[in-house]
Amino acid sequence: MSGVAVVTGASQGIGRAIAVRLAADGFQVAVNDLPSRLSDLKELCMEIGKSGGKAFPVLTDVSDEEQVRKMVNDVVEKAGSLDVMVANAGLCITKPFIQSTVEDLRKLSAVNIEGLFHCYKYAAVQMIAQGRGGRIIGAASVASKQAWPMLGLYSATKFAVRGLTQALAMELGQHNITVNAYGPGGVDTQMLQGIYSTLEHDNLRVDPAVAAQRKQVLPRVITPEDIAGLVSYLASKDAAMVTGQTMSINAGLYCD
């Protein structure tokens, strides 16, 4: 495949794995994260380059609409087009519901809902202008289909991802642009370990990776590379007739 892809939240974890995979698939990849992650993004670009791929960093706070608009314009100016947008950046707060605050909700919503909305919107505007279709892909979660204790606000923001994905898919079908999301289960990442650390601090000594693994049908922990494989499919020509879906990749933790 060829074309230009943007991956937000690409400095680590799932985003990093997605960027590596899309570069291997033949895309030129704009890897995005906050300015504080620049060194990680440069390292990622070097890794991709050594493997024969092409990547360049774009520093953007996805919660800022103007920055996202500029990011899309800058990517198009540098690389010539935008063919795949992966709105992967996300934030998690682990806290009992009755201890959660409006500020917690605003913080999560700024990235998980508004950030994704900005990426979806400006990717759509650009792809419509290009007139040759495209792929818009967002980060949902296992918590977008089944809410989890201690993750009430996070779950709510991920339910919103499903709604935005479905609505935009219905609007963009006429432009041959597909819109889908991926819903990972317990993936071995720093975010998951952050959840574990919070639970442990609250004397709830349950490693979420271990807890999820016990309930999964498949017996190993999900890796970022597993998620990247699904995103690779959604970005490919093989997924031309898949749209409006939030695809679960949870090792059988539950069945849709």
Secondary structure, 3 states (H helix, E strand, C coil): CCCEEEECCCCCHHHHHHHHHHHHCCCEEEEEECHHHHHHHHHHHHHHHHCCCEEEEEECCCCCHHHHHHHHHHHHHHHCCCCEEEECCCCCCCCCHHHCCHHHHHHHHHHHHHHHHHHHHHHHHHHHHHCCCEEEEEECCHHHCCCCCCCHHHHHHHHHHHHHHHHHHHHHHHHCEEEEEEEECCECCHHHHHHHHHHHHCCCCCCHHHHHHHHCCCCCCECHHHHHHHHHHHCCHHHCCCCCCEEEECCCCCCC
